[in-house]
Amino acid sequence: MKPGLFITFEGPDGSGKTTQIQMLADFLASKGIEIVLTREPGGTRIGEMIRDIILDPCHKEMAHLTEAFLYASSRAQHVAQKIRPALEAGNTVICDRFMDSSIAYQGYGRKLGERVRIINEIAVDGLVPDLTFLILVDPDEGKKRISNGVLDRLELEEIDYHTDVYEGYLELASRYPERILVIDGLRGIEEISEEIIEKTVKFLRTHRGIEI
């Protein structure tokens, strides 16, 4: 059986990733493609427990390196227990955040630099997404969109932190343009979805020889 396709979605808080992930998953499933939806941090029982620790606003004293190692630990479990087995079974895995998030949020946002890349390369054990959709909204708009909800520990950070994260994502997009496709998140939901579906179909046709 051919290995599956690994698609990740990235973006600042408030970018609308969750909605777009579900719309793409629904489209691909309607074409007979087996889909596994998952998220980070989390995706496994252990990963979800780590998620609760990381995002709990009560943990204000958490050191930046502790945060980075917790994300990497959740990811290592996720790859070993869920993502890699699903891909080896020929499924298409769509994941809400992956290693790029750690580089943006801890490498750039927390100013931990290359240490984040190094520990996460160990965690993912060579696994790299086939395709990444980076949905961008500027930090002010992102904060505005999430302002009415219950915010987690990272969402509560000041605007300067979110600006650094945004700049980190821009740097990643310029570094890996063949994998990371930038999507303007300020447009309407349907318009964004159409572009993501179109680019996914093109990728399947060009790189996998699959027509849908």
Summary of the structure (lengths in Angstrom):
residues: 212
radius of gyration: 16.5
end to end distance: 18.9
largest distance: 51.0
contacts: 673
relative contact order: 0.20
helix: 55%
strand: 12%
